[in-house]
Amino acid sequence: MSEDDKTPAREIITDYAQAHFRYFRTADGTVYAQRIGQPIARPIRSQGTSGSHRQELMIGLFNDGLGVFNGTALKEALDLLEALAMTEEVQPVHIRVAPGSGGATWLDLGRTDGKSVRIHPTGWDILTPEPREVCWRRTQLTGELPLPAKDTNGKGLDLLLRLCNFANAQTESLAIAWLIGCLGPSVPVPAPFLTGPQGAGKSTGGRMLIRIIEGMSADLRRAPKDEENLVTAVAAGWVTALDNLSHLGPDLSDLMCCIVTGAETVKRALFTDGDVVRSRYRRPLLLTGIDVGVIRPDLAERLLPLRLERPRVRRTEAELWAEFEEALPVILGSLLDLTVKVRATEADIPTDLRMADFAHLCAQLDAATGFGALGAYRASLDDLNDDVIEGDLLAQTVLKHAAGIEPGTEVRMTSAEWLHALTQLYTGEDFHPLPKGWPTTGKVLSDRLKRLQPVLAARGVLVDWGRTKTARYIEMTCPTPPPPDQQSEMF
């Protein structure tokens, strides 16, 4: 056969690829390849160590006897496949959990055969999802989960709670509620903050919780020093766990708020002048530490304190993790059983809490089991409000000023007048020096009060902003408490 009669290498590669893979794009324009009949998708431009489409294409061509092709032919074929995929329908890809049809959700077990758990209103099953319903994206952070056990009668959760050192039943109920929330692809959950004395097993407890969702290869990590690295790590997995935190600066605190409730970053695409790369993220977050110092009010509303206590009997790491790994299929099966039961339970949605979806989940858990998770969640938020107030001298001064306001009375002043009044109240007759960070202008005071508004409201002090024809004002009110009979109805 003459050279002119030979089929070009790029055509051989393209024909083989179209016969064995489906190509599609996501909403951000990234093109993925999905082996026909399998739910696992890989970006065709990825060179990742978790396995790239280029690698699986080369292996397939070689194993099927079509030969080994040079880089130029592969590049030309992939360029054409990428261009063709841009005309296909948009389909999302998911990491670890995904929405399904008919009110179902999916949990990726991280297996090479694509087997996953379908959680539906009447139960759960181990299936290989239809590729056009669910596309799994895999990264180095995608660990493999064991096949969950059926008919556990809830003993798996008892095993988990026995291995962890949670301080009381209320803390245990919140940990279980958080795990159920992690199996929901679209419901934001607060970030558990595992606290307790030194030696309470905070890191071990954190590892156990995330390994139920992410597999035995999952681990805790130190908080990255910059936002870009943390966002990259968050986007590559499902549960992000940060260990041994001792300080939460303003930037890290704000970024954690975004991770819990969802946000998007945009940066310039490599080797381009005008193109950008969008990264959307909303992930379950877990933190451990003895004390992180002052907690900002907006992060406090997104935290879930889980207190641990020192165990009476110590065990070796090898013994502990061997027992956990053996129990993991039963733990996961019990968690899935309870998830189905909770999702099928009707409960009122609490309307007074920031994380309303998680509060509703706690109410459903209580209705299904009687655990008392919603009350424990409210109590934990109350404790966090106390922590915020104890760490903020401005909040303490506002509450001290509000103590002298008659219930039902509205006090209006400009921000500058409020700053003067609160400064005089703090310094007192002894002229105490103002602390570092005390507001220096009315504008700074107004911004600080906006952050503190939910915390102050939880203590019965309402702060609002308004405007007259001549000036803006800040209004402070202490509502009249309800009659005793109505208070009893509230609780």
Number of C-alpha atoms within 10 A of each C-alpha: 5 5 7 7 7 8 9 11 18 20 15 16 22 18 12 16 20 14 11 14 18 20 24 24 22 16 12 13 13 17 24 26 26 23 20 14 15 21 24 25 25 25 20 21 17 14 12 13 8 12 14 17 22 20 13 13 20 17 13 16 17 13 11 9 8 14 12 12 15 10 10 11 17 20 14 16 20 20 16 14 22 20 12 14 21 16 11 14 11 16 15 18 20 20 20 23 23 22 18 17 10 8 9 16 21 27 24 30 24 24 16 10 11 18 18 23 20 23 24 19 16 10 15 19 14 15 12 17 22 12 18 13 14 25 24 26 22 23 17 12 21 22 20 18 22 18 17 20 17 15 11 17 12 16 15 20 22 11 16 22 16 10 17 20 21 26 16 12 14 20 20 23 24 25 21 22 28 22 19 23 21 22 21 19 21 15 18 22 28 27 26 22 25 26 23 22 14 12 12 22 21 29 20 18 20 22 21 23 21 24 22 21 24 25 22 19 14 22 20 18 12 12 17 13 9 10 14 12 12 18 20 12 14 21 19 17 22 24 23 25 25 20 20 19 16 12 14 17 13 12 10 17 17 14 16 23 21 18 24 23 17 14 13 12 11 10 11 12 12 9 7 8 8 7 10 13 13 14 14 15 20 22 26 27 24 24 26 26 19 17 17 15 14 15 23 22 22 19 21 23 21 21 25 24 25 24 21 23 18 16 15 8 5 9 10 7 10 9 9 13 16 11 13 20 17 11 17 26 20 26 24 24 24 22 24 26 20 22 25 17 17 23 18 15 14 14 17 11 16 17 11 8 15 14 19 16 19 23 25 19 28 30 26 24 28 20 17 17 14 11 20 17 27 23 16 19 23 13 14 21 21 17 14 22 23 15 17 23 23 14 15 18 16 22 19 16 16 20 17 14 15 19 12 9 17 13 15 11 12 14 16 18 16 18 20 18 14 21 21 15 14 18 20 13 16 22 13 11 8 7 11 12 10 12 11 6 9 15 17 12 12 16 13 14 18 20 12 15 19 15 13 22 18 19 25 22 14 13 14 17 20 18 20 13 15 11 10 7 5 6 9 14 20 19 17 21 20 21 16 11 11 10 8 9 8 10 10 9 7 8 5
